[in-house]
Amino acid sequence: MLCGCIGSIFAQSPGNGTLLPAPTNLKKPLIRPNWVSLHLGSGYQVNAGAWSNRYAGTAIFDLGAEYQHKEKWLIGFNYMPYTGRTINTDSLYGGIVGPSQNLFDINGNPAVIRTYLRGYNACIVMGRMWALRESTLSNPRTWTMSVVGGIGRDEHYTKFQFDKGRLPQLENDFTQGYDAYRRGMCFSEQFRLQYINPEVLSFYVGLGSNQGITKATRDWDFGTFRAPNAKQLDLGFNISGGLIIPIIIRKSGVIKDAEYF
C-alpha cells in the first residue's frame, strides 16, 4: 500500500514539460510619478564677504520651477530678488555731508532719504533627491530630501528714495556715483526638505548659500572718492520656506497603480 501511495504522488508531480501556475502573491512594481513643481517662498539672508560692509543682511523671496524625475533627480531655475531695507550709510555720501552726517536739500533742510538693497540672484539648478517616503501614482504623498546646486547671474545696487527736484546731489547722473551697482556670475547651493501632497497643502524648508563674483559697473565711487574694486566676492547664507504647487506628469496609457499581495 505504501508503494502505491508513493507511486500516486510521483504520478501527480509535474514533469519537465508541465507549466506551473504563476504565483499570485508577487507585488507589482509601482510606478513613481514625475513632477513639475512651482514654489513660492520667502526668508532671510545674512551676508558676508565684500558686500556685507554695506548690506549686512536682507529679506529675500524664493521663486522657482523644477522638473522632478521619480524623486531621484531635479532640474529647473530659481529666482531670488533682493528686498533689503537695512543699509549701512556710514561714509555712503562721502564729503557732501558735514559733521552732522546729514544731506541738506535746496531749502537748507535735512533731507529725508530712504535706502534699499535691490537686485537679484537667478540660477539654473540641478539636484539629487532622496525619498524619505516614496510616492506612487495611486498615493502621491511624499517626503523628500534634496541637495541642489546652481549657476547663474547676480546683481545688486543701492536704491535711493527722496523728494525729486529737491536734492540735486543725488539726482540724475550723480545717483550712479553712490549706488555701487555690481553684477556678475554666481553659484548657489541648497539643502531642502519638502512635503508634496497634491490633494492638500505642499510646502518646503531649506538652508542655502550663494557666492557672487561681481564686477563694478561704475568707474568712480563718490562716497569713498576712489575707483571701486574691479572684482569682489559676495557671500550669502539664507534660510527660506514656502508653498509648492505640484503637477503630476502622466504618460499616455499609464493608469494608477494597483498593489497585489
Long-range contacts (C-beta under 8 A, 24 or more apart in sequence): 24-260, 25-260, 25-261, 26-260, 27-259, 27-260, 27-261, 28-257, 28-258, 28-259, 28-260, 30-134, 30-136, 30-137, 30-138, 30-257, 30-259, 31-136, 31-137, 31-254, 31-257, 32-70, 32-71, 32-131, 32-134, 32-135, 32-136, 32-137, 33-70, 33-135, 33-136, 33-137, 33-140, 33-248, 33-249, 33-250, 34-67, 34-68, 34-69, 34-70, 34-248, 34-249, 35-66, 35-67, 35-68, 35-196, 35-246, 35-247, 35-248, 35-249, 36-65, 36-66, 36-67, 36-68, 36-246, 36-247, 36-249, 37-65, 37-66, 37-68, 37-196, 37-202, 37-244, 37-245, 37-246, 37-247, 38-64, 38-65, 38-244, 38-245, 38-247, 39-63, 39-64, 39-65, 39-66, 39-204, 39-242, 39-243, 39-244, 39-245, 40-242, 40-243, 40-245, 41-204, 41-206, 41-240, 41-241, 41-242, 41-243, 42-240, 42-241, 42-242, 43-238, 43-239, 43-240, 43-241, 44-238, 44-239, 44-240, 45-236, 45-237, 45-238, 46-236, 46-237, 46-238, 47-234, 47-235, 47-236, 48-235, 48-236, 48-237, 49-232, 49-233, 49-234, 49-235, 50-229, 50-232, 50-233, 50-234, 51-156, 51-182, 51-212, 51-214, 51-232, 51-234, 52-235, 53-88, 54-87, 54-88, 54-92, 54-158, 54-180, 55-84, 55-86, 55-87, 55-88, 55-117, 55-156, 56-86, 56-88, 57-84, 57-86, 58-82, 58-83, 58-84, 58-86, 58-117, 59-83, 59-84, 59-85, 60-238, 60-240, 62-206, 62-240, 62-242, 64-125, 66-125, 68-129, 71-129, 71-130, 71-131, 71-134, 71-135, 71-142, 71-144, 72-128, 72-129, 72-131, 73-126, 73-127, 73-128, 73-129, 74-125, 74-126, 74-127, 74-129, 74-146, 74-148, 75-124, 75-125, 75-126, 75-127, 76-124, 76-125, 77-122, 77-123, 77-124, 77-125, 77-152, 78-121, 78-122, 78-123, 78-125, 78-150, 78-152, 78-188, 79-120, 79-121, 79-122, 80-120, 80-121, 80-122, 80-210, 81-119, 81-120, 82-117, 82-118, 82-119, 82-120, 82-121, 82-156, 83-116, 83-117, 83-118, 84-116, 84-117, 85-114, 85-115, 85-116, 85-117, 86-117, 87-115, 87-116, 87-117, 87-158, 89-115, 91-223, 91-224, 92-158, 92-178, 92-223, 93-169, 93-178, 93-222, 93-223, 94-222, 94-223, 94-224, 94-225, 95-225, 96-169, 96-222, 103-167, 103-169, 103-170, 105-163, 105-166, 105-167, 106-166, 106-167, 106-168, 107-166, 111-162, 111-163, 111-166, 111-167, 112-162, 112-163, 113-160, 113-161, 113-162, 113-167, 113-170, 114-160, 114-161, 114-162, 115-158, 115-159, 115-160, 115-161, 116-158, 116-159, 116-161, 117-156, 117-157, 117-158, 117-159, 118-156, 118-157, 118-158, 118-159, 119-154, 119-155, 119-156, 119-157, 120-153, 120-154, 120-155, 121-152, 121-153, 121-154, 121-186, 121-188, 121-210, 121-212, 121-236, 122-152, 122-153, 122-154, 123-150, 123-151, 123-152, 123-153, 123-186, 123-187, 123-188, 123-210, 124-150, 124-151, 124-152, 125-149, 125-150, 125-188, 125-190, 126-150, 127-190, 127-192, 135-196, 136-257, 137-248, 137-250, 137-254, 137-255, 137-256, 137-257, 138-256, 138-257, 138-258, 138-259, 140-196, 140-197, 140-198, 140-246, 140-248, 141-195, 141-196, 141-197, 141-199, 142-195, 142-196, 142-197, 143-193, 143-194, 143-195, 144-193, 144-194, 144-196, 145-191, 145-192, 145-193, 146-190, 146-191, 146-192, 146-193, 146-194, 147-189, 147-190, 147-191, 147-192, 148-188, 148-189, 148-190, 148-191, 148-192, 149-187, 149-188, 149-189, 149-190, 150-187, 150-188, 150-189, 151-185, 151-186, 151-187, 151-188, 152-185, 152-186, 152-188, 153-183, 153-184, 153-185, 153-186, 154-183, 154-184, 154-185, 154-186, 154-210, 154-212, 154-214, 154-234, 155-181, 155-182, 155-183, 155-214, 156-181, 156-182, 156-183, 156-212, 156-214, 156-234, 157-181, 157-182, 174-222, 176-218, 177-218, 177-220, 177-221, 177-222, 177-223, 178-221, 178-222, 178-223, 179-218, 180-216, 180-218, 180-221, 180-228, 181-216, 181-217, 181-218, 182-214, 182-215, 182-216, 182-217, 182-228, 182-232, 182-234, 183-214, 183-215, 183-217, 184-212, 184-213, 184-214, 184-215, 184-231, 185-212, 185-213, 186-210, 186-211, 186-212, 186-213, 187-211, 194-244, 196-244, 196-246, 197-246, 198-246, 198-247, 198-248, 201-243, 202-243, 202-244, 202-245, 202-246, 203-241, 203-242, 203-243, 203-244, 204-241, 204-242, 204-244, 205-239, 205-240, 205-241, 206-239, 206-240, 206-241, 207-238, 207-239, 208-237, 208-238, 208-239, 208-240, 209-235, 209-236, 209-237, 209-238, 210-235, 210-236, 210-238, 211-235, 211-236, 212-236
